[in-house]
């Protein structure tokens, strides 16, 4: 049977532990900075997976270029990186900045992700996507966006629409056109990359 005294001393209700009554717990600024680099690396790889529409369960290869203590920290946590970023454990390498391997991978056909100063990730495009399928998808999307842009630009160039429509509607249409043009330029840029 539970008593009120047991509930009062429950861990989930206790205050966060302190060194003593006045001083907060000691934190290691270097460890925090290293962890933030690891977080940024993981986030960059996951964002690239989403950007290139990589299948969710597919494990991809990666080469991480770093130096000094960051390289050592990433090597120590490579299993975590493999799990969090869905990488293929046999095809993950962490190499020293400026080394021959780093120069070789940067010259290859890879998506380069600059994580922070001194830390980069290279994801081979051949493992990320089926190039022909992705080109077809992007061309279809580009055609669709071009039609929408043409339709909306035509409406905005119409004197009757601009003069008769409420200003809020015209502004919304202009913002929508700018957004569509931005999307179209990103799609075009992706097509050129492929």
Secondary structure, DSSP 8 states (H G I E B T S, - for coil): ---HHHHHT-GGGS----SSSS------HHHHHHHHHHHHHHHHHHHHHHHTT--TT--EEEEEEE-HHHHHHHHHTHHHHHHHHTEEEEEEEEEETTSHHHHHHHHSSEEEEEEETTEEEEEEHHHH--HHHHHHHHHHHHHHHHHHHHHHHHHHH-HHHHHHS-HHHHHHHHHHHHHHHHHHHHHHHHHHH-
